[in-house]
Each structure stands twice: as structure tokens, then as C-alpha cells.
């Protein structure tokens, strides 16, 4: 069974991300580009260049989970951020 640990931290990683990236590459991107720890239980959302794919990276007590959603029609909206380079934090 896959469970996602409840969290108060959700990060929308602004800009386009190469959707060929896997768990290790996305976790490294969180560390190097966003300067955050991917093991904290926060949820990190990445949007593809065309906007029809998102990947969600989450870490629970056992390891990483990677969820992918691809839309048949339309695209995911991309937020615009001023002041925070590269990410937008959302809390509950």
C-alpha cells in the first residue's frame, strides 16, 4: 500500500522541468536548485515544458514516491512568482 504522509509544506517548482527525470534526479534538483532537503516529508510538484505533465515527489518514512499525471487535453496552469527564485511554497 502506498501512503502519503500528511504535510504542511507543498512546493510548486516554477519553470519547466525535463519530464524524463526520475526520483534521484528530481531529489538532486530539489537539493541543488531549490536548496531544500527532499527528505523532510514536503511535497514537490514539477511541471513539464508543454504543461500537460506534472510530477509530484514525496518522501515518507520508507522512501520516495513519484506520482505522474498527464492530461489528454489542456494543460496545468503555471503560477507566476515574484521574489522567490525557482519555487513557491504553499502551506495549509
Buried (B, 14 or more C-beta within 10 A) or exposed (E): EEEEEEBEBBBBBBEEBEBEBEBEEBBEBBEEBBEBEBEEBBBBBBBBEEBBBBBBBBBEEEEBBBEEEEEEEEEBEEEEBEEEEBBBBEEE
